[in-house]
Amino acid sequence: MIKLCSHRKKILSEWVLFAKMHSTSEAIQEVGEASERVSKVMMTCPTLGLDTALNQTGVRVSPDLVENVLKRFENAGMSAFRFFEWSEKQRGYSHSIRAYHLMIESLAKIRQYQIVWDLVNAMRKKGMLNVETFCIMMRKYARANKVDEAVYTFNVMDKYDVVPNLAAFNGLLSALCKSNNVRKAQEVFDAMKSRFVPDAKTYSILLEGWGKAPNLPRAREVFGEMVRAGCDPDVVTYGIMVDVLCKAGRVDEAVEVVKEMDESNCRPTSFIYSVLVHTYGVEHRIEDAIDTFQEMERKGIKADVVVYNALIGAFCKVNKFKNVHRVLQEMEINGVAPNSRTCNVIISSMIGQGQTDRAFRVFRRMIKLCEPDADTYTMMIKMFCEKNDVEMALRIWKFMKSKQFVPSMHTFSALVKGLCEKGDAAKACVVLEEMIEKGIRPSRITFGRLRQLLLKEGREDVLKFLHEKMNVLVKEPLYD
């Protein structure tokens, strides 16, 4: 009897597990289908009728759906914001912290800082602010080279009832270093290090910053200070030091650091080997690249897509495309799927060597294996425009739109340039207007190129219209 009850319980628990898995699978599929419907509307509907069109989709708004759509439209800040505002009005729904963060990133990318601070204040009222919110804003300000605003954001955290901790301090230093402001980061570190206890991550951030500068003596100073402070280098720190040395053209010294890691029982990662392989490739030392890859495998470190991409890049540098094909076969055998970076490395190399037909064949095969990214589409559009085949560039553009992929600023710019060089002002205006509609501000060069063409054709009226649309994106208050 006990055994029978136990057996029934087991069957019941298995059915419950199956039902949960089935229900989760259905939910994911439902969100995916709803996202496709919403994305299609957002890609095709004019701004004024967007709310009505979204209402007519009949989708059930959920956190997963909103986050999915916002991620997809991360390069189209104002379109994403209109959807964000619409979704907030839907019954039974309220924004998640992740939705706010995605929206802040998207708007900061196009420098809509006033709206960003409005969102921060909305999060504050709901008690949703956290350290990551401010780290995102510091990153975006720093990337726009607004260094003072990045530091200001850190300094006002207290005002918003968020205590600035070591993670926030590291976030500020990282934001400054990644935007090539390592001197300011060092100044901030020296002024504030008494308020926090720097950890391995803190020193690693500065180390990487000075490596990017590049300033190898200062990088060595930071490494020395870290050791003196009793902070043992970890695998990340060693990885950064290897990268710094390689970028300084001291790959043989970087190899010695890897040996030091082995002696310290700190196992090197595939990333560290990818840096060595990539550097050997740049220096056309293909045999050393192969030997390093094989050494990694002998040590039992499994090759991932990053190190395979480095090896493919090394072979591309010396025009050994047969070897590239063998590496791709090995990846397939080992169950390592290529990513957009894999294909971009090959396509870029082929374009650089004038093998544009082969590059296009790789692109056509690529779209069956993985999703192209903004770099892929930009390269292909630019390639066809430079071949004076704007029609093919437009076909790539149309294919990209059919995949509901939102172009980046560089993708838009490549097509506008190609159309202007062909003298097709009408189509160039349509693309530029779409760019502005998506909340992406054209660069001065891109807008200037079209401006010259319009003036040449005596279309000052169109130029005035585009200027008015541009002015909407120019307003960018710096503080709350």
N, C-alpha and C positions, 0 to 999 in steps of 0.2 A: 504493500500500500504506500509506504514511504517512498519507495523507488518510483512508483507510478506518479505520485504527486511531483516528485523532483523532475521527472521526465516531462510532465505537462508544463511545469514552470519554465523549463529550458526551451520548449517549443514556443511558449508564449513570449519569452524574452527575445527569441530570435525573430518572431513576427513583429514585435515592437521595434526592434532595430531595423528590420527591413522597411517597415512603414516610415520610420524617421528618415532613412536614407532616400527612399522614394520621394517623400515630401520635400526634402532638401533639394534633390535633383530637379523636381518640378518648379520649386521656387526660383532656383538659379536660371532655369530656362525661361520662366515667366519674366524675370527682370531683364534678361538678355533681349527677349522679343520686344518688351516695352521700351527699352533703351533704343533699339533700332527704329521704332516708330517715332519716338521723340526726336532722335537725331535727324531723321529724314525731314521732319517738319522744320526743325531749326536751320537746316541747310538750305531749304527751299522757300520758306515763308518770309515775306517782308516784315520788317520790324513792327510796323503799326498793327499788323494783324496777327502777331505771334501769340498773344494770350488766347484769342479766340480759337486759333488753330490747335493750340495745346489742349484747350478744353475739349475739343472735338475728338482728340485721340482716344479718350475714355480710359486712359491708363490709371492704374491705382498707384498713387505716389507713395514711395517708401524710401527710407534712408539709403538702401542699396541702389535703388534706381537713380536717386538724385546724385549720389556720389559717383556712380558709373557715368552719367551724362556729363557732370562737371569735369571729370577726368578726361573724357573724350574731347571736350571743348576747352581744354586748358590754354590753347593758343588763341582763343577767341573770347577775350575777357568780357566784352559788353554783351555778346550773345549769351554767354554763360550766366552773366548777372541777371539778364532778363528772365531766364529760365529759373534761376535761384529765387528771384522775387515772386514769380508765378507759383512755384512749388510751395512757398511758405504760406500762401493763401489757401492751400487745399485742406479740406476738413480732415482732422485726425492726424495731421503730419506736423512735425517740428524738426528743424535742422539739427543734425548731429554736429559734434565738434569737428569731425573730419570734413563735413560739408563746408563749414565755415573756413577751415584751413585751406581747402582746395580753392575756394572762392577768393580768399585773400591772396593766395599765390598768383592766381590768374589775373586779378586786377592790378596787383603790384607790378606784374610783368609789363603792363602797358601804362604804368605810372599813374593809375587812378587812386592816388593816396588818400584823397578826401573820403572816397567811398570805403576804402580799407579801414580808416579810423572809425567810420560810422559802424562798420561791422564789429570792430573791436569793442566799441561802446555797447552794441547790442549783446555781444557775448558776455560783457561785464554784468549787464542787468540780469542775465540768465544764470550767472555764476559759472560760466563755461570757460573762462580764460585760464590758460596754463602757460608754463614756460615755453612750450613748443610754439604757441601763438606768436610770442615775441621773437623767438629764434627765426621763424619764417620771415617776419618783417625785417629783422636785422639783415638777413641774407639778401632779401630783395633790394633794400636800400643800398647795401654795399655793392651789389651787382650793378646798380645804376650809378655807381660812383658817388653816392650821397653818404659819405663817410660820417659827417657830423650827425646826420639824421639817424644813422645806424646806432651810434653811441647814445644819442638822445633817447632812442627807443629802449635801450638797456636801462638808462637812468630813470625812466618814468615807470618802470615795472612796479615799484612800491606804491606809486600813486593809484595803480589799478589793482592793488591788493594781491599782487603776485610777487612773492619773495624771490629776488635774484639769487640763485644758488650757483654752484660750480658748473652745472650743466648750461646755465644761461651765460656764464662767463666764457666757457669754452665755445658756446654758440656764437658769441660776439667775435671772439678771436678768429674762429673759423671763417665767419662771414668776411672779415677784413682781409684775411690771408688769401682766401679764394678769389677775391676781387683785386688782387695785386696791391694790397695796401698793408704789406707786412710791417713796414716801419711804424705805421699807426698802431698796428696790433701789438708790436713790441713795447711801444710807449704806454698803451693801455695796460698791458701785462705788468710792466715795471711799476705803474702807479697803483694798481689794484691787487697785486698778488698777496699783500698782507691781509686782505679781506677774505681770501679763499686759500685753501691748501691745494696748490696745483698737483695734478696727477699725471700719469703717463700720457693721457690723451691731450692734456694742456700743452705739454712739451712737444708732443708729436705734431700738433697743429702748427706751432711756431717753426719747428724743424722743416715741415713741408713748405711753409710760407717762404722761409729764407732759401730753400732749395729752388722754388719757382722763380725767385727774384732775378737771376740766380746769384747767390752769395754764399759760396761754400764755407769760407772762414766763419761767418756768422752762424751757419748751420752747425758747424763743429762746436762753436761756443755754447749753443743751446743744448747740444747733446752732452757736453761736459758738465754744464750746470745741472742738467737732469740727474746725472750719475752722482754728482756731489750732493745733491739734495736727498740722496738715498732712494731715488725713484728708479727702480730697475726697468731697463728697456724691455718692452714686450714685442711680440711678433709684428705688431702694427708699426712700432717705432723702427724696428730693424728694416721692415719693408719700405718705409719712407726713406730711410738712410740709403738703402740700395737704389731707390728711385732718384734721389738727389744726386748721388755719385754718378749714376748713368747719364743723367741729364747734363752733368758737368763734363761729360766725356771721359769719365774715369771708371769704365766698366770693369777693368781688371782689379781695381781697388774694391769695387762693389762685390766681386767674387770672393775677396778675402773676408768681407763682412758676412757673407753667407757661410763661409767656413767657420767663422767665429760663432755663428748661431749654432752650428752643429756641435761645437765644443761646449757651448753653454746649455745644451739639451733643449734648445728652442728650435723646434722643427720648422724649416722654411715652408711657405705655402706655395701653391701653384701660381698665385699672383706674383710672388717674388721672382719665380722662374720666368713668368711671362714678361716681366720688365727686362730681365737679362736677354731673353730671346729677341724681344723687340729691338733692344739697343744694338745687339749684334747685327740684326737685319738692317737697321739704319746705317751702320758702318760697313755694310756689305760683307760682313764676316760670316758667311752662310754656314761654313763648317762648324764654327764655334756655336752658332745658333742650334744646329742639329745636335751637337754633342751635349749642350746644356739641356735640351729637351729630353734626350735619352738618359742623361744623368738623373733627371727628375723622376723618370719612370723606374730607373733602377732602385731609387730610394723608396719606391712604393707610393709616391705621391701621384694621385690620379689626375690625369690631364682633364681640364674643363674647357669650356668654349673660349674663355679668355686667352689661355695659353695656346690653344689651337689657332686662334685668330692672329696671335703674335707670330706663330710659325708660318702661317699663310702669308702674312705681311712680309716676312723675311724673304720667302720664295718669290713673292711678287716684285720685290725691290731688284732682284737679279734676273727677272723675266723668266723664271722657271715655272711656267704654268702647268706643266705635266706633273710636277711635284705637288702643286696646289691641288690638282685633281686627286692625287694619291692620299693627301691629307684629308680631303673631304670624304673619301672612301673609308679611311681609318676611323673618322669621326662616326660615320654611319654604323660601322661594325661595333664600335664601343658604346653606341647608344647616346652619343653627344650630338644634340641637334644644333645645326647652324642658326645663328641669329642675324638680325639686320646688319650688325657690325661685320660679321663674316663676309656677307655679300658686298657691303659698302667698300671694304678693303680691296676686294677683287675688282669691282666696278671702277673705283677710283684709279687703281693702277692701270687698268686697261685704257681708260680715257686718257690718262697721262701719257701713255705710249701711242696714242692715236688709233687704238683698236676699238673704235666706237661700235662697230657691228657686233663684235664679240661681247662688248659691255652690255649691249641691249639684249643679246641672247642670255647672258647671265641674269639680267633683270627679269626676263620672262620666265626663266626657271625658278628664280628666287621667289616669285609671288605664289608659287605652288608649295614652297617649303616653309616660308615664314613671312610675317607682315613687314613690308617696307616701312621705314621711318621717314621723318622729315628730311634727313640728309640724303636718303635714297632718291626721293622724288625731286629734291632740289638739283642733285647731280644730273639726273636724267633730263630734266627740263632744260637746264643750262647747256648740257651736251647737244641737244637737238637745236636749241637756239643758236649756238655757236656754229653748227653745221648749216645754218640758214634753213632749217627744216622746222619752222614754227608750227606747221600743221601737226607734226608728230609730237611736238612739245605740248600742244593743246590736247592731243589724244591722251597723253600721259596725265595731264591735268584732269581730264574728264574721268579717266579710270580712277584716279585718286579720290575725286569727289564721289564716285559711285561706291567707294569703300567707306564713305562717311568720315574720311580722314580730314582733319582741319589743318590747312597748310600753315607753316611757320612764316615769320616775316621774311626769311631768306628765300623760301619757295615762291612767295608772292613776288618778291623783288626780281628773282631770276626770270619769271615770265613777263613781268612788266618791261624789263630791259629788252628781252627778245622781241616783244611786240613793238616797242619804240624803235628799235634798230631796223625793223621791217617797215616802219612808217605807218603801222596800224594803230592810230591814235584812238579810234573808237573802242576796239577790244581792250587796249591798255587801260582806258578809262573805266570800263566795266570791271576789270580785275582790281584796279586801285580802289574803286568805290566799294567793292566787296570786302577788300582788305580793311578799309576804314569801318565798314558796317560790323566787321568781326571785332572791332576794338583794337586792331593792330595798327600802330602808327608807322607810316612809311618813313624810311630814312630820308635825309635831306637829298642824297644823291638820286634815289629812286624818284622822288617827287620832282626834283629838278630836271631829270631826264624827260619826263612827260610834259613838264611845264614848257620846256623849249619847243617840243613838238607841237603843242597846242598853240603857242604864240606864232610859230611858223605858219600854222594853218589858219590863223586869225580867229581862234576859238576862245577869246577872252571870257565869254559867258560860261563856258564849261569849266575853265580854270577858276573862276570866281565861285562856282558851285562847289568844286572840290575843296577850295580853301575854306569855305564855310563849314563843310563836313569835318575838315581837319581840325578846325578851331575847337570842336567839341572835345577832342582828345588832348588838347594842349593844356587844359586846366589841370593843375596838379599841386594842390596845397601840400606843404611839406609836413605840417604838424596837425595834431588834433585840435 
